[in-house]
Amino acid sequence: MSEYSFSMFPNDNFLDFRLFQYGWEQCEPLHSYGPFVRNHYLFHYVISGKGLLMSNDANGVTHRHHLGAGQGFLICPGQVNTYCADEHQPWKYVWLEFDGLRAAECLECAGLGQSQPIYSPKSGGEALCSRMLYICDHSGDSPLHLVGHLCLFLDELICTSPTRRENKTGPLRDFYIQEAVTFIQQNYQRGITVEEIADACKLNRSYFSKLFKEVIGCTPQEFIIRLRLTKAAEQMRMTGDPIGDIARRCGYPNQLHFSQAFKKRYGLPPREWRKQNTPVKSK
């Protein structure tokens, strides 16, 4: 039998960074998982042994990556992937599944993404592994404590990644983007436009859109959609309010449009997702 540890994160009340599940496993020879598509980012670090990752790039082309101890691999939301343990030296790995409004920005700083999923540090991998195992070993700690260690993991990933990219943002750029994010967080419930956000920041629309994508890693419209759906998922999980009411509160007056956007993001229709993600109340 495989040896493993697995935990689900108990709280959804975080937007910038969110954990979903985490654990480690000593796999059986040729143990495989997939083909599968994730709704969130999933990072594995190989502690020992060897294995194979097969994943498609941004153009849909499948690549084969042979990995060993000290390496890691990233699976992005919507990416088709399969991974398999070696027949003679099956791997043991630790994983974190996470997401959040700033997750893509951090991974971009680490130089990791769908077309570059492999982490092969010259040094520092042991510290990254320790960060991940700490989260696995402290599943009973507070959600705030665990999210704090997720941030430390992402910082370690950026600092030790050989594909690291320098963050070129400066104080003035950071100021404009923080103004934009604050405006979106305060107004996402209504039909705000990119022009309106740019005007609030006193910037030209095209320059603002370019700047926002460079800093955050997605367009302003994509950011608004992600925030609305994150808020909606949080309310569906933690309240018994009708889905139509939640959709309207989160900026979707048309429930059909909300359902289509939600399924595209989370892989399930809202009602089905709610059934699978509502916390079980103790009796």
N, C-alpha and C positions, 0 to 999 in steps of 0.2 A: 504493500500500500504506500501511496505517497504520504509524506509528512508535510503538513501545511498549517498556517495560521491565517485567519480571515476575519476582518471586522468591517462593519458599516459605520459611517460617520453619523452621529445622532442629531445633527442640527443643521438647518438650511438657512439660518439667519445671517449669512455672510455673502457679500456680492463680489468684492474684489478678488478673493480667493476662496474656493470651496473644495473640501474633501468629499469624496463619495464612498470609496472603499479602499482598503489597503491590506496587505498581508505578505506572506512569504510562502514558498513551496519548494520542497525537494522533490523533483519530478521523477516519475518512473521512466525507464528507457522508452524512447519514441512517443512519449506522452505529447499530444498535440492539442491545440485549441484553435478553432476557426474552420473555414473562413467566417469572419465575424466583422461587424461594424460597430464601433463604439460611439456613444453620444458625447463623451468627454475625453479629455487627454488621459492617456495611460502610459506611465513610464516604468520600465523594468530595469533593474540593475542585476547583473549576473554575478552571484557570489562565488560559485564554483561550477565546474563542468562546462559543457558546450551545448549549443543549439542552433537552430536555423529560424530566421524571420523571413517571411514572404509578405511584402506589402506593396501597394500601388502608390505611385507618385502622383503629382498634381495633374499629370496628363493621362492617368489611368494605366500606365505601364507598370507591370509587376516586376519587382526586383528581389533577388535572393541575397540575404546577408547572413554570413556565418559568424557567430559570436562566441566569445569565451569569457572566462572570469575577468572581472575588472572593466567590462564594457556594459553599456546600457542601450536601450532602444525606446524610442517614443512612438506611440500610436496616436494619431490625431482624430478628432471627431469626423465621422463620415468616411474614414479610410478603411478599405477592405484589407484584412490582414489574417495571416495564419502563422503560428509559431510552434515549433516542435523541438523536443529534447533529443539530444544525440543518443544513438543506440548504445554506445559503450561508455560514454561519460555524460550521463544526463545532467542537465544543469539544475542548480538551486538558485532561485532568484527571489528578490523582494520587489514589490510593486506599490505604486500609489496611483489612484485614479482621482483626478482633480479637474477643476475648471474655474471660471470666474472672469470678471470683466477685464482683469489685468493679466490673466494667465498667458494669453497669446503674446503680449508685449515681453514678458519675461523669457518665454521660450525663443522668441525672435532674437533677444539679446544673447541667448546661449547659442544661437545659430542652428537651432534644431527646428524641424518642421516635417511636413509630409515628404518633401523631396530630399531631406537630409535627416533621417531618423536615428542615426547611430552616434552614440556618445562613446569616445575612446580616449580618455584622458591619459596624459603621460604620467601624471601623479594627481593625488587628491581624490581618487575614486573611493578609497576606504572611508574618508570623512563623509562623502555623500551617502554611502551605504549606511553608515552609522546614523545619519539624520533620518533615513527612511526606517531603519529598524527601531529607532527610538519611538516613532509614531506608532508602529505596529505593537510595540511592547507597552504602550501607554494609552490603550483604547479607552480606559476608564477615566482618563483625565478630562477636564472641561473642554468643550468645543473651542473656546478662545485659545486655550493652551495648545491644542493640536493645530489650529490654523496658524498660530505663531511659528510652530516648528515646520509647517508647510512652507512658510515664507523663508525660513532659514535654509530649507532644502533647495528652494529655487535660487536663493543667493549662492549657495554652494555649487549648484549646477552651472550657473553663469560663470562663476569665478574659475572653475576647473575645466570648463568645456574648451577643447582645442578649436572649435568653430565659433568661439565667442565673437560677438560684434560689439563695437563700442557704441554706447548710447550717446548720440550726437545732440541730444536736447540740451538747451541752455536754460538759464533762469527765466528769460522772457518767453520762450516757447512753453516752458512748463506752466507759467502763469496763464497764458492763453488757453492751454488745454485744460487746466484745472477749472478755469472759468466756464469753459464749455461743458465739462462733465458735471459741474455743479448745476448749471442751467438745465441740462438734460434730466438730472435726478429730480429736480424740482418741478419739471413740466412734462415728463414722459407720459402722463395720464391723458394728455390731450394731443391733438394732431400737429405737433411742432414740425417745422421744416428745417432743412439744413441752412437755408437763407436766414431764417429767424435766429438760429444759433450763431451764425457768422455775424449777424448784425449786433447781437448781444455782446459779442467779443470785439466788435468794431473792426472786423477784418473782411477783406474781399472773399466772396464765397469760394472761388476756386483755390485761392491760396490757403484758406482755412481748411478745406477738405483735404488738400495735399498734406498740410501740416498735421492734421488730426490723424491721418492714416500712418504717417511716418512715426508718430509718437505712440499711438495706441495699438496700431497693427491691424485696424479695420476701418472702414468708412464710418462717418458719423451716423448714417442711416442704419448700418449693420449694428452699431453700438446701441442705438435706440431699441432696435428689435430684440437684441440680446437682453437688455435691461428689462424691457416689458415682459418678456417670456420668463426671465428669472424671477421677477416679482410675482407673476401669475402662478408659476410652479410652487413658489413658497406659500402663497395663499391657498392653493388647492390642497397642498399637503397638510397645512396647519389649521384650516378652517373647514366648516361644512357648508360654506356659501355656494349658491348655484354657480356653475361655470360661466353662464352668460353674464352674471353680475361681476364676477372676477375679471372677465375679458373686458368689459366696459371700463372698469376701474383702472385697468392697465393699458388703456389706449386703443382698444379694439371694439368699436361699437358694432361691428359686423362679426357675429360669432363664427360664421363659416371661414372668414379670413383668419380669425384667431386660430381655429382648429387646424387649418392648413399650415400656418406658420409654426404652430406648436409641434405638429407631427414632423415637420421638416427638421426642427431643432432637436427634439427628444426621441424621435423614432416611433412614437406611439400617439394615437389620438388622446386628447385631454382626459376623457373619461377613463380610458384604459390605464393611462399613466397614473391617474389618481388612485385607482384600485390597487395598483402595485406599489405605490409609494406612501400611502396613508399610514402613519404610525399606529401600531397595535396598542390599544389602551388596556392597561392591566385591570383585572376585575377585583 
